Amino acid sequence: MEKKRVLITGAAGFLGSHLCDRFIKEGYYVIGMDNLITGDLQNIEHLFALEHFEFFHHDVSKFVYVPGKLDYILHFASPASPIDYLKIPIQTLKVGSLGTHNLLGLARNKGARMIIASTSEVYGDPSVNPQPEEYWGNVNPVGPRGVYDEAKRFQEAMTMAYHTFHGVETRIVRIFNTYGPRMRLNDGRVLPAFIGQALRGEDLTVFGDGSQTRSFCYVDDLIEGIYRLLLSDYALPVNIGNPDEITIKQFGEEIIKLTGTNQKLVLRDLPVDDPKQRRPDITKAREILGWEPKVNRAEGLKITYEYFKSLPKEALFNKEHKDFTTYNK
Ligand SMILES: NC(=O)c1ccc[n+]([C@@H]2O[C@H](COP(=O)([O-])OP(=O)(O)OC[C@H]3O[C@@H](n4cnc5c(N)ncnc54)[C@H](O)[C@@H]3O)[C@@H](O)[C@H]2O)c1
């Protein structure tokens, strides 16, 4: 039987590369696409020798052409960490808007089903906790994070419009903080920032008083949730994340314990519009997809720490490493 063909944008990134692995494992023909602006080909180099994998080096904010049939499109291309989207704000807005428009056009043309990677950031600095899908959010469009949050909100609106107006089959996953191997040490997210600091023997930087909360989901759990949502018949947004909420201060203490270092936590000013709380309400994922996270934080952190320890020493002292201590995303 002919293999089903799936296009994965952002394929060389953290989540995109894990999705490529999963779809290869499930027997699909996988077409990866990425412009490598924040991704790294090393994440998918093990796939290049496979017959049923191919890669297009392309910016999806420009017209996207893919020969042959397509059954599914997973749109995961977008800068995703505060360091990245503050450095490249226009590209971030473009990939969420023009990129999504291009890919929805492709989905319509090919009769493919498309899932977009939305984010808990559509809830902004939320006034309800945990956040259910029905919550409309509290986002500052002109603040520094607006370029990401509003691009993602527009992406959802455009996707729903293609669904209702053109009948394209669409799915929307709202992803909460996810971690695991292949994250970049210097991407500004709190977990690699803390682990990088611990490995370099530096104190761990906490922004604000550390009472802000996050909920961390291990990557394998997230990928399972995305896979189930794509194959479901549910078109409205679904939160996928781990509801096990922790303060940034407690999280820093866990990392110090895990890495066996003697570092301290040092407090710095909280960045503008930093969300004070973040915890997914996953009732819908449980009911519609029969999904819930399986990997607890202790297990997931151990695997992730081993991954970071295995990286060459130069990765720890990358020239950008000073930049990434500005956020506890
Ligand atoms: N990791 C998380 O915790 C998280 C949380 C919420 C949402 N998301 C979403 O998931 C997706 C993937 O995030 P990630 O953590 O893997 O980030 P990442 O930076 O590791 O991967 C993003 C990939 O997209 C590529 N890309 C960016 N702009 C592009 C363009 N115009 N054309 C082609 N490729 C482009 C990058 O080069 C990179 O390989 C993003 O859409 C992000 O918003 C991630």
The ligand as an SDF file (V2000), in Angstrom:
LIG
                    3D

 44 48  0  0  0  0  0  0  0  0999 V2000
    8.4780   23.9950   22.6740 N   0  0  0  0  0  0  0  0  0  0  0  0
    7.4420   24.5030   23.3020 C   0  0  0  0  0  0  0  0  0  0  0  0
    7.3740   24.4310   24.5450 O   0  0  0  0  0  0  0  0  0  0  0  0
    6.3220   25.1660   22.5360 C   0  0  0  0  0  0  0  0  0  0  0  0
    5.2600   25.6930   23.2750 C   0  0  0  0  0  0  0  0  0  0  0  0
    4.2060   26.2810   22.5740 C   0  0  0  0  0  0  0  0  0  0  0  0
    4.2090   26.3030   21.1910 C   0  0  0  0  0  0  0  0  0  0  0  0
    5.2690   25.7890   20.5020 N   0  0  0  0  0  0  0  0  0  0  0  0
    5.2220   25.8850   19.0370 C   0  0  0  0  0  0  0  0  0  0  0  0
    5.7280   24.7030   18.4430 O   0  0  0  0  0  0  0  0  0  0  0  0
    6.4470   25.0150   17.2430 C   0  0  0  0  0  0  0  0  0  0  0  0
    7.8500   24.4560   17.3060 C   0  0  0  0  0  0  0  0  0  0  0  0
    8.5380   25.0120   18.4260 O   0  0  0  0  0  0  0  0  0  0  0  0
    9.9780   24.4790   18.8690 P   0  0  0  0  0  0  0  0  0  0  0  0
   10.0190   24.5390   20.3340 O   0  0  0  0  0  0  0  0  0  0  0  0
   10.2520   23.2050   18.1770 O   0  0  0  0  0  0  0  0  0  0  0  0
   10.8970   25.6540   18.2870 O   0  0  0  0  0  0  0  0  0  0  0  0
   12.2470   25.5440   17.4170 P   0  0  0  0  0  0  0  0  0  0  0  0
   12.7800   26.9310   17.3040 O   0  0  0  0  0  0  0  0  0  0  0  0
   13.1290   24.4840   17.9670 O   0  0  0  0  0  0  0  0  0  0  0  0
   11.6980   25.0470   16.0080 O   0  0  0  0  0  0  0  0  0  0  0  0
   11.0820   25.8840   15.0960 C   0  0  0  0  0  0  0  0  0  0  0  0
   11.5980   25.5430   13.7120 C   0  0  0  0  0  0  0  0  0  0  0  0
   10.9260   26.3440   12.7390 O   0  0  0  0  0  0  0  0  0  0  0  0
   11.8780   26.7890   11.7840 C   0  0  0  0  0  0  0  0  0  0  0  0
   11.3460   28.0070   11.1500 N   0  0  0  0  0  0  0  0  0  0  0  0
   11.0960   29.2110   11.7500 C   0  0  0  0  0  0  0  0  0  0  0  0
   10.6090   30.0870   10.8380 N   0  0  0  0  0  0  0  0  0  0  0  0
   10.5390   29.4070    9.6600 C   0  0  0  0  0  0  0  0  0  0  0  0
   10.1120   29.7650    8.3420 C   0  0  0  0  0  0  0  0  0  0  0  0
    9.6710   31.0010    8.0560 N   0  0  0  0  0  0  0  0  0  0  0  0
   10.1720   28.8270    7.3660 N   0  0  0  0  0  0  0  0  0  0  0  0
   10.6180   27.5690    7.6300 C   0  0  0  0  0  0  0  0  0  0  0  0
   11.0420   27.1830    8.8550 N   0  0  0  0  0  0  0  0  0  0  0  0
   11.0080   28.0880    9.8560 C   0  0  0  0  0  0  0  0  0  0  0  0
   13.1370   27.0020   12.5920 C   0  0  0  0  0  0  0  0  0  0  0  0
   14.3110   27.0390   11.8110 O   0  0  0  0  0  0  0  0  0  0  0  0
   13.0920   25.8200   13.5540 C   0  0  0  0  0  0  0  0  0  0  0  0
   13.7280   24.6900   13.0180 O   0  0  0  0  0  0  0  0  0  0  0  0
    6.3930   26.5400   17.0900 C   0  0  0  0  0  0  0  0  0  0  0  0
    5.3360   26.8750   16.2480 O   0  0  0  0  0  0  0  0  0  0  0  0
    6.1060   27.0070   18.5080 C   0  0  0  0  0  0  0  0  0  0  0  0
    5.4150   28.2410   18.5160 O   0  0  0  0  0  0  0  0  0  0  0  0
    6.3280   25.2310   21.1500 C   0  0  0  0  0  0  0  0  0  0  0  0
  1  2  1  0
  2  3  2  0
  2  4  1  0
  4  5  1  0
  4 44  2  0
  5  6  2  0
  6  7  1  0
  7  8  2  0
  8  9  1  0
  8 44  1  0
  9 10  1  0
  9 42  1  0
 10 11  1  0
 11 12  1  0
 11 40  1  0
 12 13  1  0
 13 14  1  0
 14 15  2  0
 14 16  1  0
 14 17  1  0
 17 18  1  0
 18 19  2  0
 18 20  1  0
 18 21  1  0
 21 22  1  0
 22 23  1  0
 23 24  1  0
 23 38  1  0
 24 25  1  0
 25 26  1  0
 25 36  1  0
 26 27  1  0
 26 35  1  0
 27 28  2  0
 28 29  1  0
 29 30  1  0
 29 35  2  0
 30 31  1  0
 30 32  2  0
 32 33  1  0
 33 34  2  0
 34 35  1  0
 36 37  1  0
 36 38  1  0
 38 39  1  0
 40 41  1  0
 40 42  1  0
 42 43  1  0
M  CHG  2   8   1  16  -1
M  END
$$$$
